[in-house]
Amino acid sequence: MIKKHQFSFKTNDLLLTSLVAFGAAGLSVGALVLSPQLPDRTWYGATIFGIICVVTLLAFLREYLPKLTLTVIIGLNLVCLAVTVPGYLKLTNEFLAAADSFKTEIEIIEANPHKVVKVPGIKGVVTEYNPYKGTAHLESGNRPNEYWENAWMAKYYHSEGVILDLTVPVKHFKRDPLEQLAENFVKKGWSAFNPLLVK
């Protein structure tokens, strides 16, 4: 639709997009209800379709709402943003911890090509939003080729074998400013935003 109208939407297209996204969100929820397992991370698709639905519907209604009403909607969105940001930052911090574990594994394997290596495994997994929660990433044991996860990782990275060893330290990788904010928020709470407010 964007290409068709040369980067400008028509009102009817926005309404149609909103309805299609609403239908997709409904189907996503239906699929999740019928699923035998329901970890929190599986709500991602339905949530994205819901956001698309609401945003395009607001754009459609923009022509029919007085400015005061639109101001109220923007205010409500800012309140929702303030309520959801802490949860987002906490999850981001957890994902960063899991990413550090995975990057450490890869760094160790690539630094020791064609050898049997010991790696730390994925650490810092707490919530159901994390894709590593309840998922076998690597298995412990001194015969790595007996476990398909270990054997697959060894083959993919051209290693002789990968052994899970929880005593191997996890390296802390450099953070960009948003990632640093997520880490600081978990440690300091709302006071982590003080440097931003000063600037």
GROMACS elastic network, one bead per residue, 0.5 to 0.9 nm:
[ bonds ]
;  ai    aj funct       b0    kb
    1     5     6  0.62194   500
    1     6     6  0.83393   500
    1     7     6  0.81618   500
    1     8     6  0.84565   500
    1     9     6  0.72544   500
    1    13     6  0.74970   500
    2     5     6  0.54481   500
    2     6     6  0.58586   500
    2     8     6  0.61810   500
    2     9     6  0.65831   500
    3     6     6  0.50173   500
    3     7     6  0.60838   500
    3     8     6  0.84429   500
    4     7     6  0.77732   500
    4     8     6  0.85772   500
    4     9     6  0.89692   500
    5     8     6  0.53212   500
    5     9     6  0.63204   500
    5    10     6  0.77552   500
    6     9     6  0.83578   500
    9    12     6  0.83453   500
    9    13     6  0.63686   500
    9    14     6  0.66812   500
   10    13     6  0.52514   500
   10    14     6  0.65387   500
   10    15     6  0.89802   500
   10    60     6  0.88118   500
   11    14     6  0.52737   500
   11    15     6  0.65195   500
   11    16     6  0.87756   500
   11    59     6  0.84169   500
   11    60     6  0.57938   500
   11    61     6  0.88230   500
   11    63     6  0.88688   500
   12    15     6  0.51177   500
   12    16     6  0.61209   500
   12    17     6  0.85234   500
   12    60     6  0.79240   500
   13    16     6  0.50104   500
   13    17     6  0.59730   500
   13    18     6  0.84621   500
   13    60     6  0.87296   500
   14    17     6  0.50432   500
   14    18     6  0.60774   500
   14    19     6  0.86050   500
   14    56     6  0.56007   500
   14    57     6  0.67213   500
   14    59     6  0.71720   500
   14    60     6  0.56571   500
   15    18     6  0.50875   500
   15    19     6  0.62188   500
   15    20     6  0.86399   500
   15    53     6  0.89188   500
   15    56     6  0.70607   500
   15    57     6  0.61916   500
   15    59     6  0.88160   500
   15    60     6  0.61249   500
   15    61     6  0.88782   500
   16    19     6  0.51207   500
   16    20     6  0.61089   500
   16    21     6  0.85357   500
   17    20     6  0.51387   500
   17    21     6  0.60844   500
   17    22     6  0.84694   500
   17    52     6  0.82030   500
   17    53     6  0.71954   500
   17    56     6  0.68651   500
   17    57     6  0.83071   500
   18    21     6  0.51494   500
   18    22     6  0.60540   500
   18    23     6  0.86318   500
   18    50     6  0.88720   500
   18    52     6  0.67906   500
   18    54     6  0.69627   500
   18    55     6  0.79195   500
   18    56     6  0.54043   500
   18    57     6  0.55331   500
   18    60     6  0.86988   500
   19    23     6  0.61530   500
   19    24     6  0.85627   500
   19    53     6  0.67866   500
   19    57     6  0.84007   500
   20    23     6  0.50847   500
   20    24     6  0.61532   500
   20    25     6  0.86052   500
   20    49     6  0.88720   500
   20    53     6  0.77825   500
   21    25     6  0.60618   500
   21    26     6  0.85226   500
   21    48     6  0.88405   500
   21    49     6  0.51395   500
   21    50     6  0.66265   500
   21    51     6  0.84764   500
   21    52     6  0.62201   500
   21    53     6  0.50323   500
   21    54     6  0.88151   500
   22    25     6  0.51046   500
   22    26     6  0.61986   500
   22    27     6  0.86775   500
   22    49     6  0.66728   500
   22    50     6  0.62234   500
   22    52     6  0.81901   500
   22    53     6  0.54670   500
   22    54     6  0.84367   500
   23    26     6  0.50350   500
   23    27     6  0.61799   500
   23    28     6  0.85574   500
   23    49     6  0.85753   500
   24    27     6  0.50813   500
   24    28     6  0.60724   500
   24    29     6  0.86254   500
   24    45     6  0.89935   500
   24    46     6  0.74095   500
   24    49     6  0.63296   500
   24    50     6  0.83280   500
   25    28     6  0.50176   500
   25    29     6  0.62360   500
   25    30     6  0.85968   500
   25    45     6  0.75125   500
   25    47     6  0.71199   500
   25    48     6  0.79115   500
   25    49     6  0.50380   500
   25    50     6  0.56660   500
   25    53     6  0.84077   500
   26    29     6  0.51806   500
   26    30     6  0.61812   500
   26    31     6  0.86705   500
   26    46     6  0.73950   500
   26    49     6  0.88065   500
   26    50     6  0.86597   500
   27    31     6  0.61248   500
   27    32     6  0.85972   500
   27    46     6  0.81512   500
   28    31     6  0.51208   500
   28    32     6  0.62676   500
   28    33     6  0.87066   500
   28    43     6  0.81699   500
   28    45     6  0.68468   500
   28    46     6  0.52011   500
   28    47     6  0.89803   500
   28    49     6  0.85838   500
   29    32     6  0.50311   500
   29    33     6  0.61725   500
   29    34     6  0.87283   500
   29    43     6  0.77526   500
   29    45     6  0.89069   500
   29    46     6  0.61753   500
   30    33     6  0.51244   500
   30    34     6  0.63984   500
   30    35     6  0.87009   500
   31    34     6  0.52603   500
   31    35     6  0.62375   500
   32    36     6  0.83338   500
   32    37     6  0.81388   500
   32    38     6  0.66859   500
   32    42     6  0.75230   500
   32    43     6  0.77952   500
   33    36     6  0.81343   500
   33    37     6  0.89044   500
   33    38     6  0.78951   500
   34    37     6  0.87669   500
   35    38     6  0.66665   500
   38    41     6  0.82169   500
   38    42     6  0.66815   500
   38    43     6  0.84211   500
   39    42     6  0.59026   500
   39    43     6  0.80254   500
   39   128     6  0.54349   500
   39   129     6  0.69934   500
   39   133     6  0.87215   500
   40    43     6  0.59019   500
   40    44     6  0.81083   500
   40   127     6  0.81856   500
   40   128     6  0.51035   500
   40   129     6  0.50254   500
   40   130     6  0.83286   500
   41    44     6  0.58920   500
   41   128     6  0.62216   500
   41   130     6  0.65888   500
   41   131     6  0.68857   500
   42    45     6  0.69681   500
   42    46     6  0.82057   500
   42   129     6  0.79295   500
   43    46     6  0.54545   500
   43    47     6  0.60441   500
   43    48     6  0.86956   500
   43   129     6  0.89451   500
   44    47     6  0.51557   500
   44    48     6  0.62342   500
   44    49     6  0.87810   500
   45    48     6  0.52283   500
   45    49     6  0.63409   500
   45    50     6  0.85905   500
   46    49     6  0.52377   500
   46    50     6  0.61170   500
   46    51     6  0.86902   500
   47    51     6  0.61770   500
   47    52     6  0.86673   500
   48    51     6  0.51109   500
   48    52     6  0.62761   500
   48    53     6  0.86162   500
   49    52     6  0.50993   500
   49    53     6  0.61515   500
   49    54     6  0.87630   500
   50    53     6  0.50131   500
   50    54     6  0.62689   500
   50    55     6  0.86337   500
   51    54     6  0.52333   500
   51    55     6  0.60681   500
   51    56     6  0.84924   500
   52    55     6  0.53106   500
   52    56     6  0.60380   500
   52    57     6  0.83268   500
   53    56     6  0.55280   500
   53    57     6  0.60114   500
   53    58     6  0.86153   500
   54    57     6  0.50909   500
   54    58     6  0.61111   500
   54    59     6  0.86364   500
   55    58     6  0.51862   500
   55    59     6  0.62993   500
   55    60     6  0.86847   500
   56    60     6  0.61489   500
   56    61     6  0.86495   500
   57    61     6  0.61519   500
   57    62     6  0.85252   500
   58    61     6  0.50272   500
   58    62     6  0.59773   500
   58    70     6  0.87812   500
   58    73     6  0.87751   500
   59    62     6  0.51393   500
   59    63     6  0.78881   500
   60    63     6  0.67699   500
   60    64     6  0.81353   500
   61    64     6  0.52798   500
   61    65     6  0.61499   500
   62    65     6  0.54554   500
   62    66     6  0.80189   500
   62    67     6  0.85361   500
   62    70     6  0.71706   500
   63    66     6  0.80297   500
   65    68     6  0.80579   500
   65    69     6  0.61116   500
   65    70     6  0.64067   500
   66    69     6  0.54886   500
   66    70     6  0.65054   500
   66    71     6  0.88114   500
   67    70     6  0.50032   500
   67    71     6  0.60993   500
   67    72     6  0.86740   500
   68    71     6  0.50040   500
   68    72     6  0.63696   500
   68    73     6  0.88028   500
   69    72     6  0.50426   500
   69    73     6  0.63616   500
   69    74     6  0.87233   500
   70    73     6  0.50058   500
   70    74     6  0.62051   500
   70    75     6  0.85458   500
   71    74     6  0.50728   500
   71    75     6  0.61146   500
   71    76     6  0.86471   500
   72    76     6  0.61858   500
   72    77     6  0.86076   500
   73    76     6  0.50919   500
   73    77     6  0.62103   500
   73    78     6  0.86746   500
   74    77     6  0.50410   500
   74    78     6  0.62635   500
   74    79     6  0.87474   500
   75    78     6  0.50888   500
   75    79     6  0.63347   500
   75    80     6  0.87121   500
   76    79     6  0.50592   500
   76    80     6  0.62206   500
   76    81     6  0.85498   500
   77    81     6  0.60642   500
   77    82     6  0.86317   500
   78    82     6  0.62052   500
   78    83     6  0.86474   500
   79    82     6  0.51117   500
   79    83     6  0.62738   500
   79    84     6  0.87113   500
   80    83     6  0.50904   500
   80    84     6  0.61118   500
   80    85     6  0.85085   500
   81    84     6  0.52263   500
   81    85     6  0.58907   500
   82    85     6  0.55656   500
   82    86     6  0.75899   500
   83    86     6  0.67958   500
   83    87     6  0.79825   500
   84    87     6  0.55331   500
   84    88     6  0.62929   500
   84    89     6  0.88024   500
   85    89     6  0.60877   500
   85    90     6  0.86167   500
   86    89     6  0.51664   500
   86    90     6  0.62158   500
   86    91     6  0.86695   500
   86   182     6  0.85949   500
   86   185     6  0.76709   500
   86   186     6  0.85728   500
   86   189     6  0.83538   500
   86   190     6  0.84908   500
   87    90     6  0.51578   500
   87    91     6  0.62213   500
   87    92     6  0.85273   500
   88    91     6  0.52070   500
   88    92     6  0.60572   500
   88    93     6  0.86406   500
   88   182     6  0.82857   500
   89    93     6  0.61647   500
   89    94     6  0.87037   500
   89   178     6  0.89363   500
   89   179     6  0.83471   500
   89   181     6  0.77123   500
   89   183     6  0.76539   500
   89   185     6  0.69175   500
   89   186     6  0.75398   500
   90    93     6  0.51486   500
   90    94     6  0.64321   500
   90    95     6  0.87787   500
   90   182     6  0.64149   500
   90   183     6  0.77375   500
   90   185     6  0.74286   500
   90   186     6  0.60279   500
   91    94     6  0.50559   500
   91    95     6  0.61779   500
   91    96     6  0.85592   500
   91   127     6  0.80296   500
   91   129     6  0.76491   500
   91   130     6  0.80453   500
   91   182     6  0.83647   500
   92    95     6  0.50661   500
   92    96     6  0.61245   500
   92    97     6  0.87224   500
   92   179     6  0.72321   500
   92   182     6  0.61912   500
   92   183     6  0.80932   500
   93    96     6  0.50613   500
   93    97     6  0.64069   500
   93    98     6  0.88608   500
   93   179     6  0.71751   500
   93   180     6  0.86192   500
   93   181     6  0.89419   500
   93   182     6  0.54150   500
   93   183     6  0.53680   500
   93   184     6  0.88920   500
   93   185     6  0.87244   500
   93   186     6  0.73722   500
   94    97     6  0.51539   500
   94    98     6  0.64420   500
   94    99     6  0.86364   500
   94   124     6  0.61788   500
   94   125     6  0.66349   500
   94   126     6  0.74640   500
   94   127     6  0.83101   500
   94   130     6  0.78199   500
   94   183     6  0.87859   500
   95    98     6  0.50858   500
   95    99     6  0.60329   500
   95   100     6  0.85664   500
   95   124     6  0.80681   500
   95   125     6  0.78872   500
   95   130     6  0.68238   500
   96   100     6  0.60769   500
   96   101     6  0.86513   500
   96   124     6  0.87863   500
   96   175     6  0.88586   500
   96   179     6  0.76347   500
   96   183     6  0.86082   500
   97   100     6  0.51030   500
   97   101     6  0.64474   500
   97   102     6  0.88430   500
   97   122     6  0.83334   500
   97   123     6  0.67631   500
   97   124     6  0.55565   500
   97   125     6  0.79063   500
   97   170     6  0.89777   500
   97   172     6  0.82236   500
   98   101     6  0.51366   500
   98   102     6  0.63545   500
   98   103     6  0.86916   500
   98   122     6  0.55841   500
   98   123     6  0.56706   500
   98   124     6  0.58095   500
   98   125     6  0.65995   500
   98   130     6  0.85494   500
   98   132     6  0.80681   500
   99   102     6  0.50704   500
   99   103     6  0.60182   500
   99   104     6  0.84218   500
   99   122     6  0.79808   500
   99   123     6  0.89436   500
   99   173     6  0.89859   500
  100   103     6  0.51501   500
  100   104     6  0.60121   500
  100   105     6  0.85995   500
  100   122     6  0.83214   500
  100   123     6  0.85210   500
  100   170     6  0.67320   500
  100   171     6  0.63707   500
  100   172     6  0.60027   500
  100   173     6  0.62829   500
  101   104     6  0.51640   500
  101   105     6  0.63309   500
  101   106     6  0.88688   500
  101   119     6  0.88162   500
  101   120     6  0.67684   500
  101   121     6  0.62943   500
  101   122     6  0.50555   500
  101   123     6  0.60797   500
  101   124     6  0.84132   500
  101   169     6  0.88423   500
  101   170     6  0.55990   500
  101   171     6  0.72092   500
  101   172     6  0.84662   500
  102   105     6  0.50998   500
  102   106     6  0.63886   500
  102   107     6  0.86623   500
  102   120     6  0.84523   500
  102   121     6  0.70822   500
  102   122     6  0.61820   500
  102   123     6  0.87778   500
  102   170     6  0.88213   500
  103   106     6  0.51280   500
  103   107     6  0.60514   500
  103   108     6  0.86002   500
  103   170     6  0.88045   500
  103   171     6  0.81119   500
  103   173     6  0.82640   500
  104   107     6  0.50726   500
  104   108     6  0.61645   500
  104   109     6  0.86123   500
  104   119     6  0.76188   500
  104   120     6  0.76205   500
  104   121     6  0.87970   500
  104   169     6  0.85496   500
  104   170     6  0.59868   500
  104   171     6  0.57700   500
  104   172     6  0.83722   500
  104   173     6  0.87017   500
  105   108     6  0.52955   500
  105   109     6  0.62371   500
  105   110     6  0.86434   500
  105   118     6  0.83540   500
  105   119     6  0.52070   500
  105   120     6  0.65434   500
  105   121     6  0.70237   500
  105   122     6  0.86807   500
  105   170     6  0.83330   500
  106   109     6  0.51219   500
  106   110     6  0.59998   500
  106   111     6  0.84085   500
  106   119     6  0.84954   500
  106   157     6  0.81074   500
  107   110     6  0.52629   500
  107   111     6  0.60277   500
  107   112     6  0.87191   500
  108   111     6  0.51800   500
  108   112     6  0.64137   500
  108   117     6  0.73479   500
  108   118     6  0.79619   500
  108   119     6  0.69405   500
  109   112     6  0.53198   500
  109   113     6  0.64232   500
  109   114     6  0.86831   500
  109   115     6  0.82027   500
  109   116     6  0.85396   500
  109   117     6  0.63858   500
  109   118     6  0.83075   500
  109   119     6  0.78716   500
  109   154     6  0.82937   500
  109   157     6  0.70923   500
  109   158     6  0.85549   500
  109   159     6  0.68712   500
  109   162     6  0.79677   500
  110   113     6  0.56519   500
  110   157     6  0.71629   500
  110   158     6  0.85036   500
  110   159     6  0.82510   500
  112   115     6  0.59118   500
  112   116     6  0.81001   500
  112   117     6  0.71601   500
  112   159     6  0.78088   500
  113   116     6  0.85806   500
  113   117     6  0.89448   500
  113   157     6  0.81342   500
  113   158     6  0.66596   500
  113   159     6  0.56747   500
  113   160     6  0.80043   500
  114   154     6  0.89064   500
  114   157     6  0.88887   500
  114   158     6  0.60688   500
  114   160     6  0.50675   500
  114   161     6  0.81576   500
  115   158     6  0.87361   500
  115   159     6  0.55166   500
  115   161     6  0.66553   500
  115   162     6  0.86316   500
  116   144     6  0.88274   500
  116   154     6  0.84933   500
  116   159     6  0.64994   500
  116   162     6  0.58049   500
  116   163     6  0.73467   500
  117   159     6  0.77950   500
  117   160     6  0.79084   500
  117   161     6  0.63035   500
  117   162     6  0.52026   500
  117   163     6  0.61023   500
  117   164     6  0.86589   500
  118   161     6  0.86003   500
  118   162     6  0.60019   500
  118   164     6  0.57788   500
  118   165     6  0.57079   500
  118   166     6  0.89281   500
  118   168     6  0.73619   500
  119   162     6  0.70163   500
  119   163     6  0.62377   500
  119   164     6  0.53071   500
  119   165     6  0.56145   500
  119   166     6  0.75019   500
  119   167     6  0.87224   500
  119   168     6  0.62270   500
  119   169     6  0.86191   500
  119   170     6  0.88577   500
  120   123     6  0.78406   500
  120   163     6  0.87101   500
  120   164     6  0.60264   500
  120   165     6  0.52005   500
  120   167     6  0.66558   500
  120   169     6  0.64767   500
  120   170     6  0.65081   500
  121   137     6  0.74716   500
  121   138     6  0.65946   500
  121   139     6  0.86800   500
  121   164     6  0.59548   500
  121   165     6  0.70450   500
  121   166     6  0.65368   500
  121   168     6  0.86080   500
  121   170     6  0.87520   500
  122   125     6  0.73484   500
  122   132     6  0.75755   500
  122   137     6  0.74225   500
  122   138     6  0.84023   500
  123   126     6  0.89885   500
  123   166     6  0.87548   500
  123   170     6  0.83299   500
  125   128     6  0.85382   500
  125   130     6  0.65780   500
  125   131     6  0.88024   500
  125   132     6  0.67507   500
  125   133     6  0.60917   500
  126   129     6  0.84930   500
  126   130     6  0.73883   500
  126   133     6  0.70799   500
  127   130     6  0.58013   500
  127   133     6  0.68986   500
  128   131     6  0.74400   500
  128   132     6  0.85359   500
  128   133     6  0.58952   500
  128   134     6  0.82586   500
  129   132     6  0.87334   500
  129   133     6  0.76845   500
  130   133     6  0.55187   500
  131   134     6  0.80876   500
  131   135     6  0.73385   500
  132   135     6  0.51239   500
  132   136     6  0.75428   500
  132   137     6  0.71512   500
  133   136     6  0.85122   500
  136   139     6  0.69634   500
  136   149     6  0.75510   500
  137   149     6  0.63028   500
  137   150     6  0.80742   500
  138   147     6  0.78868   500
  138   148     6  0.85160   500
  138   149     6  0.54356   500
  138   150     6  0.55371   500
  138   153     6  0.86408   500
  138   162     6  0.84869   500
  138   163     6  0.79649   500
  138   164     6  0.63466   500
  139   144     6  0.78855   500
  139   147     6  0.65693   500
  139   148     6  0.87555   500
  139   149     6  0.71534   500
  139   150     6  0.67791   500
  139   163     6  0.76691   500
  139   164     6  0.61562   500
  140   143     6  0.85607   500
  140   144     6  0.77847   500
  140   147     6  0.86388   500
  140   150     6  0.89423   500
  140   163     6  0.65262   500
  140   165     6  0.70374   500
  140   166     6  0.89059   500
  141   144     6  0.64396   500
  141   146     6  0.88046   500
  141   147     6  0.86624   500
  141   163     6  0.67981   500
  141   164     6  0.71315   500
  141   165     6  0.87245   500
  142   145     6  0.89696   500
  142   163     6  0.65929   500
  142   164     6  0.85433   500
  143   146     6  0.58503   500
  143   147     6  0.78045   500
  143   161     6  0.84475   500
  143   163     6  0.77261   500
  144   147     6  0.57109   500
  144   148     6  0.81985   500
  144   149     6  0.87101   500
  144   150     6  0.56560   500
  144   151     6  0.63141   500
  144   154     6  0.88139   500
  144   161     6  0.58907   500
  144   162     6  0.58872   500
  144   163     6  0.56632   500
  144   164     6  0.83577   500
  145   148     6  0.69145   500
  145   149     6  0.88465   500
  145   150     6  0.66036   500
  145   152     6  0.87075   500
  145   154     6  0.86493   500
  145   160     6  0.89901   500
  145   161     6  0.67286   500
  145   162     6  0.81787   500
  146   150     6  0.80227   500
  146   151     6  0.73110   500
  147   150     6  0.55026   500
  147   151     6  0.61075   500
  147   152     6  0.85389   500
  148   152     6  0.58058   500
  148   153     6  0.84357   500
  149   152     6  0.52075   500
  149   153     6  0.62413   500
  149   154     6  0.86401   500
  150   153     6  0.52260   500
  150   154     6  0.61424   500
  150   155     6  0.86295   500
  150   161     6  0.71147   500
  150   162     6  0.54755   500
  150   163     6  0.69909   500
  150   164     6  0.82044   500
  151   154     6  0.51135   500
  151   155     6  0.61412   500
  151   156     6  0.85503   500
  151   160     6  0.87492   500
  151   161     6  0.66267   500
  151   162     6  0.70865   500
  152   155     6  0.51793   500
  152   156     6  0.60441   500
  152   157     6  0.86225   500
  153   156     6  0.51029   500
  153   157     6  0.61513   500
  153   158     6  0.83205   500
  153   159     6  0.80278   500
  153   161     6  0.82189   500
  153   162     6  0.71047   500
  154   157     6  0.53957   500
  154   158     6  0.57775   500
  154   160     6  0.61534   500
  154   161     6  0.51500   500
  154   162     6  0.56549   500
  155   158     6  0.50143   500
  155   159     6  0.61184   500
  155   160     6  0.76212   500
  155   161     6  0.80183   500
  156   159     6  0.77901   500
  158   161     6  0.87447   500
  159   162     6  0.72143   500
  164   168     6  0.88114   500
  165   168     6  0.58988   500
  166   169     6  0.77588   500
  172   175     6  0.88655   500
  174   180     6  0.88845   500
  175   178     6  0.78246   500
  175   179     6  0.54776   500
  175   180     6  0.56334   500
  176   179     6  0.53448   500
  176   180     6  0.61447   500
  176   181     6  0.86948   500
  177   180     6  0.50299   500
  177   181     6  0.61674   500
  177   182     6  0.87686   500
  178   181     6  0.50067   500
  178   182     6  0.63909   500
  178   183     6  0.88503   500
  179   182     6  0.50889   500
  179   183     6  0.64248   500
  179   184     6  0.86868   500
  180   183     6  0.51439   500
  180   184     6  0.61104   500
  180   185     6  0.85114   500
  181   184     6  0.50677   500
  181   185     6  0.59890   500
  181   186     6  0.87346   500
  181   192     6  0.68430   500
  181   193     6  0.77176   500
  182   185     6  0.51612   500
  182   186     6  0.65285   500
  182   187     6  0.89210   500
  182   192     6  0.86943   500
  183   186     6  0.54367   500
  183   187     6  0.65853   500
  183   188     6  0.87467   500
  183   192     6  0.89792   500
  184   187     6  0.50897   500
  184   188     6  0.57590   500
  184   189     6  0.73488   500
  184   191     6  0.86875   500
  184   192     6  0.55332   500
  184   193     6  0.86511   500
  185   188     6  0.52029   500
  185   190     6  0.63721   500
  185   191     6  0.75212   500
  185   192     6  0.52028   500
  185   193     6  0.77192   500
  186   189     6  0.57971   500
  186   190     6  0.89851   500
  186   192     6  0.85840   500
  187   192     6  0.81092   500
  188   191     6  0.57462   500
  188   192     6  0.55631   500
  189   192     6  0.59227   500
  189   193     6  0.82933   500
  190   193     6  0.57774   500
  190   194     6  0.76818   500
  191   194     6  0.53204   500
  191   195     6  0.84098   500
  192   195     6  0.70844   500
  192   196     6  0.82846   500
  193   196     6  0.53226   500
  193   197     6  0.63996   500
  193   198     6  0.88588   500
  194   197     6  0.50260   500
  194   198     6  0.61743   500
  194   199     6  0.86686   500
  195   198     6  0.51138   500
  195   199     6  0.62861   500
  196   199     6  0.52145   500
